[in-house]
Amino acid sequence: MIDFSLSEELSALRDRYETFIRDVIIPLERDPRQGPHGPEEALRLEMVQEARAAKLLSPHGPREWGGLGLDHRGMAVVFEAAGWSPLGPLAVNIQAPDEGNTNLLNQVATPAQKERWLGPLVRGEIRTVFSMTEPDGGAGSDPTLLKTTARRVGDEFIINGRKWLITGAPGAALNIVMARTEDASGHDLGATMLLVDMDAPGFSIKRILNTMDSNSPGGHAEVEFHDVRVGRDRVLGEVGKGFRYAQIRLAPARLTHCMRWLGAARRSHAIALEYARHRQAFGRAIGEHQGVGFMIADNETDINLCRLAIWHAAWMLDQGEQARQETSMYKVYCSEALGRVVDRSLQILGGMGMTDDTVVERIYRDIRAFRIYDGPSEVHRFAIARAALGRDPSAR
Ligand SMILES: Cc1cc2nc3c(=O)[nH]c(=O)nc-3n(C[C@H](O)[C@H](O)[C@H](O)COP(=O)(O)OP(=O)(O)OC[C@H]3O[C@@H](n4cnc5c(N)ncnc54)[C@H](O)[C@@H]3O)c2cc1C
């Protein structure tokens, strides 16, 4: 049976995260070291130092590398607390793609690879990127369209191709690259993940894309690999198993997005509630009008159902189950429901909702991409429907 109770230890830890976000991080939300392509590295390092001093850095990171080693239910609680501020996840080192990359490296990397990258990543010293998506008809919703190649020649792989929408590329130290591996004669060896230094000869950042969101340091880039050479020691796991490792990364990563965005949606709702209690129109507080009251009720419902869904999937992952279907369904549900919460909150704020006088405007711009990355809603629905159609109709 699913246990919804929080241990005293976890409640106390949640309180410490909430206090840290309120007292240390929210005052930095208007720090000028932020622009359309996200917070600058100096701001990130300053916040990480604060989180380190408060012993709140890397709640997801393995203990042996300096993290708090929380299980998925523990992560659900503290990620939600950190998500209350758009800067919170970055401050405590649980921002995407670093958080998912930590999990991937922890599960698949060799001891030497962990020493080199996982330790510094968990300690917040470096940032990493994950390069899957490609422009010009390559990998996107359908990852099998992967065009980037890594040709094995002797003891090396030579990588060629382009990627785009690569979050956090400028300033990162490590690039986890998905490529179609071939032997010297061009024979397909399957997709492989390769660990590439960001300063490797032949690698370049072609442009930083101008996107709606602005919460990722470095923004989102288009990058090119031109005869980039890496040794065998840079293969993550085994050659040809890239898609399997992508699933190891993606299922929990979908859920952690839900956890962080739950905190952000709750913050928007709290700001809207405060406004609805006091703003007068037509002789009463606007919250007393049924039209606004229904929006408040729908926000409450969406927030609580998302929390239940997250807890269920976190519990399954903690039991050692893969929860692929659940994380897929809950990612669709939470990305849409939490997007609606932020949208209604903005509507309740009237014209002020469109301004940056509150953080709701920023959250509204940032959360939109959640319905697209880590699989657009339609692709998850496509997979869920396909699984349902292939099942015995009487099965539960
Ligand atoms: C802010 C942001 C950050 C990102 N960061 C990264 C990153 O760090 N690394 C990385 O590799 N990628 C990243 N991405 C890319 C993201 O993973 C892709 O955008 C996503 O996988 C969709 O691929 P696509 O953009 O090529 O869409 P397309 O494949 O062109 O699909 C377009 C649309 O077609 C529809 N569609 C596709 N297939 C189906 C189907 N079977 N049934 C019904 N409808 C369908 C969907 O509505 C979909 O939105 C990021 C994207 C965003 C927006």
Ligand as a Chemical Component Dictionary entry (heavy atoms), coordinates in Angstrom:
data_LIG
# 
_chem_comp.id                   LIG 
_chem_comp.type                 NON-POLYMER 
_chem_comp.pdbx_formal_charge   0 
_chem_comp.three_letter_code    LIG 
# 
loop_
_chem_comp_atom.comp_id 
_chem_comp_atom.atom_id 
_chem_comp_atom.alt_atom_id 
_chem_comp_atom.type_symbol 
_chem_comp_atom.charge 
_chem_comp_atom.model_Cartn_x 
_chem_comp_atom.model_Cartn_y 
_chem_comp_atom.model_Cartn_z 
_chem_comp_atom.pdbx_ordinal 
LIG C1  C1  C 0 13.232 24.598 -23.726 1  
LIG C2  C2  C 0 13.707 23.327 -24.377 2  
LIG C3  C3  C 0 14.862 22.708 -23.915 3  
LIG C4  C4  C 0 15.334 21.547 -24.545 4  
LIG N1  N1  N 0 16.522 20.981 -24.126 5  
LIG C5  C5  C 0 17.025 19.921 -24.808 6  
LIG C6  C6  C 0 18.323 19.396 -24.450 7  
LIG O1  O1  O 0 18.984 19.872 -23.524 8  
LIG N2  N2  N 0 18.811 18.366 -25.182 9  
LIG C7  C7  C 0 18.121 17.811 -26.217 10 
LIG O2  O2  O 0 18.620 16.861 -26.817 11 
LIG N3  N3  N 0 16.896 18.295 -26.578 12 
LIG C8  C8  C 0 16.345 19.347 -25.907 13 
LIG N4  N4  N 0 15.127 19.868 -26.272 14 
LIG C9  C9  C 0 14.454 19.308 -27.426 15 
LIG C10 C10 C 0 13.196 18.510 -27.112 16 
LIG O3  O3  O 0 13.513 17.299 -26.484 17 
LIG C11 C11 C 0 12.453 18.326 -28.438 18 
LIG O4  O4  O 0 11.954 19.611 -28.802 19 
LIG C12 C12 C 0 11.319 17.319 -28.366 20 
LIG O5  O5  O 0 11.821 16.008 -28.225 21 
LIG C13 C13 C 0 10.456 17.356 -29.641 22 
LIG O6  O6  O 0 11.231 17.218 -30.775 23 
LIG P1  P1  P 0 11.109 18.304 -31.974 24 
LIG O7  O7  O 0 11.262 19.656 -31.386 25 
LIG O8  O8  O 0 12.042 17.899 -33.044 26 
LIG O9  O9  O 0 9.608  18.186 -32.459 27 
LIG P2  P2  P 0 9.072  17.395 -33.745 28 
LIG O10 O10 O 0 9.626  15.997 -33.735 29 
LIG O11 O11 O 0 9.317  18.217 -34.944 30 
LIG O12 O12 O 0 7.514  17.303 -33.428 31 
LIG C14 C14 C 0 6.666  18.451 -33.604 32 
LIG C15 C15 C 0 5.286  18.128 -33.062 33 
LIG O13 O13 O 0 4.725  17.036 -33.800 34 
LIG C16 C16 C 0 3.791  16.349 -32.983 35 
LIG N5  N5  N 0 4.081  14.888 -33.037 36 
LIG C17 C17 C 0 5.259  14.270 -33.205 37 
LIG N6  N6  N 0 5.102  12.935 -33.158 38 
LIG C18 C18 C 0 3.789  12.704 -32.974 39 
LIG C19 C19 C 0 2.994  11.533 -32.824 40 
LIG N7  N7  N 0 3.521  10.296 -32.863 41 
LIG N8  N8  N 0 1.658  11.696 -32.634 42 
LIG C20 C20 C 0 1.098  12.936 -32.579 43 
LIG N9  N9  N 0 1.807  14.061 -32.686 44 
LIG C21 C21 C 0 3.130  13.964 -32.888 45 
LIG C22 C22 C 0 3.919  16.911 -31.565 46 
LIG O14 O14 O 0 2.883  17.846 -31.337 47 
LIG C23 C23 C 0 5.256  17.657 -31.606 48 
LIG O15 O15 O 0 5.291  18.745 -30.689 49 
LIG C24 C24 C 0 14.615 21.000 -25.635 50 
LIG C25 C25 C 0 13.421 21.597 -26.059 51 
LIG C26 C26 C 0 12.969 22.757 -25.455 52 
LIG C27 C27 C 0 11.711 23.389 -25.967 53 
# 
loop_
_chem_comp_bond.comp_id 
_chem_comp_bond.atom_id_1 
_chem_comp_bond.atom_id_2 
_chem_comp_bond.value_order 
_chem_comp_bond.pdbx_ordinal 
LIG C1  C2  SING 1  
LIG C2  C3  SING 2  
LIG C2  C26 DOUB 3  
LIG C3  C4  DOUB 4  
LIG C4  N1  SING 5  
LIG C4  C24 SING 6  
LIG N1  C5  DOUB 7  
LIG C5  C6  SING 8  
LIG C5  C8  SING 9  
LIG C6  O1  DOUB 10 
LIG C6  N2  SING 11 
LIG N2  C7  SING 12 
LIG C7  O2  DOUB 13 
LIG C7  N3  SING 14 
LIG N3  C8  DOUB 15 
LIG C8  N4  SING 16 
LIG N4  C9  SING 17 
LIG N4  C24 SING 18 
LIG C9  C10 SING 19 
LIG C10 O3  SING 20 
LIG C10 C11 SING 21 
LIG C11 O4  SING 22 
LIG C11 C12 SING 23 
LIG C12 O5  SING 24 
LIG C12 C13 SING 25 
LIG C13 O6  SING 26 
LIG O6  P1  SING 27 
LIG P1  O7  DOUB 28 
LIG P1  O8  SING 29 
LIG P1  O9  SING 30 
LIG O9  P2  SING 31 
LIG P2  O10 DOUB 32 
LIG P2  O11 SING 33 
LIG P2  O12 SING 34 
LIG O12 C14 SING 35 
LIG C14 C15 SING 36 
LIG C15 O13 SING 37 
LIG C15 C23 SING 38 
LIG O13 C16 SING 39 
LIG C16 N5  SING 40 
LIG C16 C22 SING 41 
LIG N5  C17 SING 42 
LIG N5  C21 SING 43 
LIG C17 N6  DOUB 44 
LIG N6  C18 SING 45 
LIG C18 C19 SING 46 
LIG C18 C21 DOUB 47 
LIG C19 N7  SING 48 
LIG C19 N8  DOUB 49 
LIG N8  C20 SING 50 
LIG C20 N9  DOUB 51 
LIG N9  C21 SING 52 
LIG C22 O14 SING 53 
LIG C22 C23 SING 54 
LIG C23 O15 SING 55 
LIG C24 C25 DOUB 56 
LIG C25 C26 SING 57 
LIG C26 C27 SING 58 
# 
